[in-house]
């Protein structure tokens, strides 16, 4: 640790403080040498040095020589000390990480930290959830939010928007002009509300727990429980339903995801799960595996369910569903085809309108 009080020497003109003298020596050394010495300073001393360097007066070479007489071999005579703030920054960059330099120089302002946290934290939610939220907003607002999201996540949200609105929103995003601070603040306040909703949902373990329980049951049982839950609270049923994935839901899975899912599942488990399965589910699974494996499994399935314990069939189906959930949680597959879901929602809306 450097002791500022150890620096002696006479001073002319305006007297230099001990911190000023230390900053002057470091500046004179140049960033190559000074950068190696920074590790001997404490955080508080580095901040003091920065403050001194930014207000340091011009020091004549002869005065500087008196200050650094103990370091003559390291001193370059006539070193310019006019741009002290920039010089101390270069010295810091030589010996510290970019994050440490930013922290010492105060570059990470409160607004920058706030701005980063807002848009990055949106990635904790599902793209479908964010897309549904955006569709309630004006297209120009959607364009602004998409422009602020991290690119990889923004792309996932964009693809979830309806086809008939996507082109207009993309065009608005491309031609987005500078947004006034007032408008940006209003939009960011709405995003904060969304983040609060996400956090509240994330911190609620009840929904996930109920879904986990239902994922252990058979489809008839799950349908009965969901119907019962809906009579008590439609909101609760809406929260639980998307988290439920059963063997029968393979029909709603995109073909590419099905192929990835069954790539690492053994033929024995697939065979057991398909025993007694409806024809459409059987075909969706068999069309997702290699022709050779398909022929072998089809041959085994000819024996039907004779002598097979129903519990073993249920366990095989549950194992496949659980593996699908695991892969979906890691982002490797999709549990439901967006196009199928969109058509389904449209059909349900049409039925409601007709009923009305």
CORURTA-V821262 format. One record per backbone hydrogen bond with DSSP energy under -1.0 kcal/mol. CO is the residue of the C=O (numbers start at 0). NH is the residue of the N-H. E is the energy in kcal/mol with one decimal. If there is no record, write none. Layout:
co=CO nh=NH e=E
co=CO nh=NH e=E
This chain:
co=2 nh=5 e=-1.8
co=3 nh=6 e=-1.6
co=16 nh=20 e=-2.2
co=17 nh=21 e=-2.0
co=18 nh=22 e=-2.5
co=19 nh=23 e=-2.5
co=20 nh=24 e=-2.2
co=21 nh=25 e=-2.1
co=22 nh=26 e=-2.5
co=23 nh=27 e=-2.1
co=24 nh=28 e=-1.8
co=25 nh=29 e=-1.1
co=29 nh=33 e=-2.5
co=30 nh=34 e=-2.2
co=36 nh=39 e=-2.0
co=37 nh=40 e=-2.0
co=41 nh=45 e=-2.2
co=42 nh=46 e=-2.0
co=43 nh=47 e=-1.9
co=44 nh=48 e=-2.5
co=45 nh=49 e=-2.3
co=46 nh=50 e=-2.1
co=47 nh=51 e=-2.2
co=48 nh=52 e=-2.8
co=49 nh=53 e=-2.0
co=59 nh=63 e=-2.4
co=60 nh=64 e=-2.3
co=61 nh=65 e=-1.3
co=62 nh=66 e=-1.3
co=63 nh=67 e=-1.8
co=67 nh=70 e=-2.3
co=70 nh=73 e=-1.7
co=75 nh=78 e=-1.4
co=81 nh=83 e=-1.4
co=82 nh=86 e=-2.2
co=83 nh=87 e=-2.7
co=84 nh=88 e=-1.6
co=85 nh=89 e=-2.1
co=86 nh=90 e=-2.1
co=87 nh=91 e=-2.3
co=88 nh=92 e=-2.3
co=89 nh=93 e=-1.2
co=90 nh=94 e=-1.1
co=91 nh=95 e=-2.3
co=96 nh=100 e=-2.4
co=97 nh=101 e=-2.6
co=98 nh=102 e=-2.2
co=99 nh=103 e=-2.3
co=100 nh=104 e=-2.5
co=101 nh=106 e=-2.2
co=106 nh=108 e=-1.9
co=108 nh=112 e=-2.2
co=109 nh=113 e=-2.2
co=110 nh=114 e=-3.0
co=111 nh=115 e=-2.4
co=112 nh=116 e=-2.1
co=113 nh=117 e=-1.8
co=114 nh=118 e=-1.6
co=115 nh=119 e=-2.2
co=116 nh=120 e=-1.9
co=119 nh=122 e=-1.4
co=120 nh=123 e=-1.7
co=121 nh=124 e=-1.8
co=125 nh=129 e=-1.9
co=126 nh=130 e=-2.8
co=127 nh=131 e=-2.4
co=128 nh=132 e=-1.8
co=129 nh=133 e=-2.6
co=130 nh=134 e=-2.0
co=132 nh=135 e=-1.4
co=133 nh=136 e=-2.4
co=137 nh=141 e=-2.3
co=138 nh=142 e=-2.3
co=139 nh=143 e=-1.9
co=140 nh=144 e=-2.5
co=141 nh=145 e=-2.6
co=142 nh=146 e=-1.9
co=143 nh=147 e=-1.1
co=144 nh=148 e=-1.4
co=149 nh=153 e=-3.1
co=150 nh=154 e=-2.2
co=151 nh=155 e=-1.1
co=152 nh=156 e=-2.0
co=153 nh=157 e=-2.6
co=154 nh=158 e=-1.9
co=156 nh=159 e=-1.0
co=157 nh=160 e=-1.4
co=161 nh=164 e=-1.6
co=161 nh=165 e=-1.8
co=164 nh=168 e=-2.0
co=165 nh=169 e=-2.6
co=166 nh=170 e=-2.3
co=167 nh=171 e=-2.2
co=168 nh=172 e=-2.2
co=169 nh=173 e=-2.4
co=170 nh=174 e=-2.0
co=172 nh=175 e=-1.2
co=179 nh=183 e=-2.8
co=180 nh=184 e=-2.2
co=181 nh=185 e=-1.9
co=182 nh=186 e=-2.3
co=183 nh=187 e=-2.6
co=184 nh=188 e=-1.9
co=185 nh=189 e=-1.5
co=186 nh=190 e=-2.1
co=187 nh=191 e=-2.2
co=188 nh=192 e=-1.7
co=189 nh=193 e=-1.9
co=190 nh=194 e=-2.6
co=191 nh=195 e=-2.3
co=192 nh=196 e=-1.8
co=193 nh=197 e=-2.4
co=194 nh=198 e=-2.8
co=195 nh=199 e=-2.3
co=196 nh=200 e=-2.3
co=197 nh=201 e=-2.7
co=198 nh=202 e=-2.5
co=204 nh=208 e=-2.4
co=205 nh=209 e=-2.6
co=206 nh=210 e=-2.2
co=207 nh=211 e=-2.3
co=208 nh=212 e=-2.2
co=209 nh=213 e=-2.4
co=210 nh=214 e=-2.2
co=212 nh=215 e=-1.2
co=213 nh=216 e=-1.8
co=217 nh=221 e=-2.4
co=218 nh=222 e=-2.9
co=219 nh=223 e=-1.9
co=220 nh=224 e=-2.4
co=221 nh=225 e=-2.7
co=222 nh=226 e=-2.2
co=223 nh=227 e=-2.1
co=224 nh=228 e=-2.6
co=225 nh=229 e=-2.5
co=226 nh=230 e=-1.4
co=228 nh=232 e=-3.2
co=232 nh=236 e=-1.9
co=233 nh=237 e=-2.2
co=234 nh=238 e=-1.7
co=235 nh=239 e=-2.0
co=236 nh=240 e=-2.5
co=239 nh=242 e=-1.6
co=240 nh=243 e=-1.6
co=245 nh=248 e=-1.5
co=246 nh=249 e=-1.6
co=247 nh=250 e=-1.2
co=248 nh=251 e=-1.4
co=249 nh=252 e=-1.1
co=251 nh=336 e=-3.1
co=253 nh=257 e=-2.2
co=254 nh=258 e=-2.3
co=255 nh=259 e=-1.8
co=256 nh=260 e=-2.5
co=257 nh=261 e=-2.5
co=265 nh=269 e=-2.0
co=266 nh=270 e=-2.8
co=267 nh=271 e=-2.3
co=268 nh=272 e=-2.6
co=269 nh=273 e=-1.8
co=273 nh=276 e=-2.0
co=277 nh=281 e=-2.4
co=278 nh=282 e=-2.5
co=279 nh=283 e=-2.0
co=280 nh=284 e=-1.9
co=281 nh=285 e=-2.7
co=282 nh=286 e=-2.2
co=284 nh=287 e=-1.8
co=285 nh=288 e=-1.0
co=289 nh=293 e=-2.6
co=290 nh=294 e=-2.3
co=291 nh=295 e=-1.8
co=292 nh=296 e=-2.5
co=293 nh=297 e=-2.9
co=294 nh=298 e=-1.9
co=295 nh=299 e=-1.9
co=296 nh=300 e=-2.3
co=299 nh=302 e=-1.2
co=300 nh=303 e=-2.0
co=304 nh=307 e=-2.1
co=308 nh=311 e=-1.2
co=308 nh=312 e=-1.3
co=309 nh=313 e=-2.4
co=310 nh=314 e=-2.4
co=311 nh=315 e=-2.1
co=312 nh=316 e=-2.3
co=313 nh=317 e=-2.3
co=314 nh=318 e=-2.2
co=315 nh=319 e=-1.8
co=316 nh=320 e=-2.3
co=317 nh=321 e=-2.6
co=318 nh=322 e=-1.9
co=319 nh=323 e=-2.0
co=320 nh=324 e=-2.1
co=321 nh=325 e=-2.3
co=322 nh=326 e=-2.4
co=323 nh=327 e=-2.2
co=324 nh=328 e=-2.4
co=325 nh=329 e=-1.1
co=326 nh=331 e=-2.4
co=327 nh=330 e=-1.6
co=336 nh=340 e=-2.5
co=337 nh=341 e=-2.3
co=338 nh=342 e=-2.1
co=339 nh=343 e=-2.3
co=340 nh=344 e=-2.7
co=341 nh=345 e=-2.1
co=342 nh=346 e=-2.2
co=343 nh=347 e=-2.4
co=344 nh=348 e=-2.3
co=345 nh=349 e=-2.2
co=346 nh=350 e=-2.1
co=347 nh=351 e=-2.0
co=348 nh=352 e=-2.3
co=349 nh=353 e=-2.3
co=350 nh=354 e=-2.3
co=351 nh=355 e=-2.2
